[in-house]
Amino acid sequence: MAFMRTHAEIVRAAGEPDAVAAWRGVSIHTVRSWIARDKIPDEHWVAFSDDGIATLQEMASYSASKRQAA
């Protein structure tokens, strides 16, 4: 199985929580909750993809693998 980054790893790759919060127009607490819950809300996926941080396929695949594991 190929290496798959978690959503938390993807958020961390985007930068420090305060910078990600400013970029996405949310609070730093929201970004920290994405990391803690290991879930990027769907409405933010395109921005992460458009900025080259992760592909839509990568985020969707990880999300699907979490659902299957639950």
C-alpha positions in Angstrom: 0.0 0.0 0.0 1.4 3.4 -0.9 2.1 6.0 1.7 -1.0 8.1 2.5 -0.8 11.4 4.5 -3.4 12.0 7.2 -5.5 15.2 7.1 -3.6 16.3 10.2 -0.3 15.9 8.3 -1.7 17.8 5.3 -2.8 20.7 7.5 0.6 20.8 9.1 2.2 20.8 5.7 0.2 24.0 4.9 2.0 25.9 7.7 1.7 27.0 11.3 -1.9 27.0 12.6 -2.1 30.8 12.7 -1.0 31.1 9.1 -3.4 28.4 7.9 -6.2 30.1 9.9 -5.5 33.4 8.2 -5.3 31.7 4.8 -8.6 29.9 5.2 -10.4 32.7 7.0 -11.1 30.6 10.1 -9.9 30.8 13.7 -6.6 29.2 14.9 -8.8 27.1 17.2 -10.6 25.8 14.1 -7.4 24.8 12.5 -6.2 23.1 15.7 -9.5 21.1 15.8 -8.9 20.0 12.2 -5.5 18.6 13.3 -6.9 17.0 16.5 -9.9 15.4 14.7 -7.6 14.6 11.7 -10.3 15.9 9.3 -10.2 18.8 6.8 -13.8 19.9 6.1 -14.8 19.2 2.5 -15.4 22.9 1.8 -11.6 23.6 2.2 -10.3 20.7 0.0 -10.2 22.8 -3.2 -8.1 25.5 -1.6 -5.6 22.9 -0.3 -5.5 21.4 -3.8 -5.3 24.6 -5.7 -2.3 25.7 -3.6 -0.5 22.4 -4.2 -0.6 21.2 -0.6 -2.5 18.0 -1.4 -4.5 16.6 -4.2 -8.3 16.1 -4.0 -7.7 12.4 -4.5 -5.3 12.2 -1.6 -7.8 13.9 0.8 -10.7 11.8 -0.5 -8.8 8.6 -0.2 -7.7 9.3 3.3 -11.2 10.3 4.3 -12.6 7.1 2.8 -10.1 4.9 4.6 -11.1 6.5 7.9 -14.7 5.8 7.2 -13.9 2.1 6.3 -11.9 1.7 9.5 -14.7 3.1 11.7 
